[in-house]
Amino acid sequence: MTATTSASPAPAPARPPRQSLPGRAIALLRNTWRGLTSMRTALMLLFLLALAAIPGALLPQRSLNASKVDEYIAKRPTLGPWMDRLELFDVFSSFWFTAVYVLLFVSLVGCILPRVWDHYRAMRTPPVKAPRNLSRLPYSYAGSDTETPDEVIDRARKELRGWKTLVLPGSREGELTLSAEKGYTRELGNIVFHLALVALLAAIAIGKLFGYEGNVVVIANDGPGFCTTSPAVFDSFRAGNVVDGTGLTPMCVRVKNFKADYLPNGQAEMFTSDIQYQAGADLNTNTWRDTTIKVNHPLRVAGDRLYLQGHGFAPKFTVTFPNGQTRTEAVQWRPDDATTFLSSGVLRIDPPGGLYPNEEDRRKNQIAIQGLFAPTALLHGSLLTSAFPTMTDPMVAVDIYRGETGLDTGRAQSLFSLDPEMIKQERLKKEQRVNLKPGESVSLSDGTKVTFDGAEEFVNVQVSHDPAQGWVLVSALTMMAGLLVSLLVKRRRIWLRVYPDQTPGDQRRTVVEMGGLARTDQAGWGAEFDRLRTRLLATDQPATPRTGD
């Protein structure tokens, strides 16, 4: 008879206590911060920032050309408004670009600060003790010397100036070891590079916050010029987020002349303009200073930069009304062809007061001139085109309208075209279509005469204010210096072990063992190790590279 016993089931493992809600929230925040401040996240955000800037380069931006953005949206009535909602036409001020920018900034700071602390501790940490078997290192040497161990170590320390060294006694009787390390500036250069990158990002952000850019078209040949008194002076103005337009740097500019150099195929080679300017104390004394600006060679004054952006032509017309009064105006026309500078535009002229009995008749007799301007005329029958961008044989092909041009409506209108609705509603009626050379005229049905007087050249000038531009330059140069240091400097270590030779019959010899290790790239380390060995041990025997275990 046998007795059977049943083993009692093992008790179930106790469940760990459930973490409290505040503890889980703290753990989530800690893990999120660790993930955000990792180098992998910083590289991903840097790549994402470059990717996010692509739409800003491919699509028209409202801060640079609002009319082109409106034209782009009008041609795409379905897709355009959605792109505008996603701020694809204001990329660099959009919420998503700003979010990536801020996250990259935080991630870099979170990555760098621990590395700075680690590098500081590494600088204060003594070199690593000599390994037990130096022959297992990538480069090693074993030999003997006639000097005592103390003398060998003293001579090596004198030769290793600039290295961090540590001398310790060994396990054998009379044994000494020397540990030496160099190349800490490699990590320092890496840290400087990343700190300069953070400074560069901060400087760019500060420049966007406190800077501004304004573009204005100025007629050359001693035209009226402009003064930076308010944003209303500029044809387009982009202000920083904290700039309200009341603190602009005061400056006045007049354009004396403009010169364009072209290649034989009509491609522009250089733009040059002689200008006069006032800034600072010159405004109080009414002193004008002469200078010359070129493309990529701006005028730097009072913390601002004055750029020569481009040029074009402003056809000049004189309208002689039936009572003999005249109005002469020149307005810039838009270059439609960058090679030949065939330009299009419109000129609106209001009749003089008192010519018509009431206001309604005056509005109905406004003059509008719309058409093309060719600096070097080339006719195909009656069709006008331009053969070269230099103004050698100017001509215009214009439609002349009379009626309501919209000058009194207060509604914004295009500078380069008439409102097609006004023409469609016959509030503007075409009176003439004609080609004119300088000095030629055409008469309208009411006796009004329109004369083409030629053209003036205009320049597009940009005034740029960036209070952080100096810091951007310093940060960029510091980044390059840090990068070069981190690439050129190698981290390396060497060890010496010396002890008296215990071989019977020869007690004056000192056994010398030496090993070396490059902690980073080993290119060229063998030759450097041989040079160090020759200096430290005064021997010509080659080092022994380790080829395997």
Beta strands, then each sheet from edge to edge (+ up, - down):
strand 1: 139-145
strand 2: 164-169
strand 3: 176-182
strand 4: 212-219
strand 5: 226-227
strand 6: 236-239
strand 7: 251-262
strand 8: 268-279
strand 9: 289-294
strand 10: 299-301
strand 11: 304-320
strand 12: 326-330
strand 13: 334-335
strand 14: 343-349
strand 15: 366-374
strand 16: 377-380
strand 17: 383-386
strand 18: 395-403
strand 19: 428-436
strand 20: 441-443
strand 21: 449-465
strand 22: 492-500
strand 23: 510-518
strand 24: 544-545
sheet 1: 2+ 3- 22+ 23- 1+ 24-
sheet 2: 6+ 4- 21+ 11- 10+
sheet 3: 6+ 4- 21+ 20-
sheet 4: 6+ 4- 21+ 11- 12+
sheet 5: 5+ 7- 8+ 9-
sheet 6: 13+ 14- 15+ 18- 19+
sheet 7: 16+ 17-
end
